[in-house]
Each structure stands twice: as C-alpha cells, then as structure tokens.
C-alpha cells in the first residue's frame, strides 16, 4: 500500500491512519532518496516508534547509501 511522501519524506500521520485500519506485516523504505520528492527521510519519520507496537518489520532498501553530494551520509535505521 503506498504511503504519501511530502517535502520532508514519509508522511507518518498517514501511516498511523493506515495502521488504525490495516494490519501491516512489513514496510519497504528508501530513506536516502524518498520517491518522488527525492528528500532524505529524517530520523523522526522512520517509523521506528510505530513498528514495535504494531508489530511490523521495516525493510530498509538503502541501495544508494553512499551516493550523496553534500555532507555525511545518513546512517541506516539501526546505525549509530
């Protein structure tokens, strides 16, 4: 099921509304370049706070983690 993306990445409020009515088993995200806006998904929008209580897996499809032009790359969800 597609989830809206805005200028700041994944729309977490839309994800919460979806979780209120649907059972989600997993989500596939591309945090470095959110399509179609091509923005980097912020730590606040990475669904980590929703995954545990709703018991779904997060698949981080970060195939281009090292492809960036400015600054340091954003660490994977579990990176620290």
Protein Blocks (a to p, Z undefined) as FASTA:
>chain_A
ZZdddfkopafklmmmmmmmpccfbdcddfklccfklpacdfklnommmmmmnopadddd
ffklmgcfehjddddfkbZZ
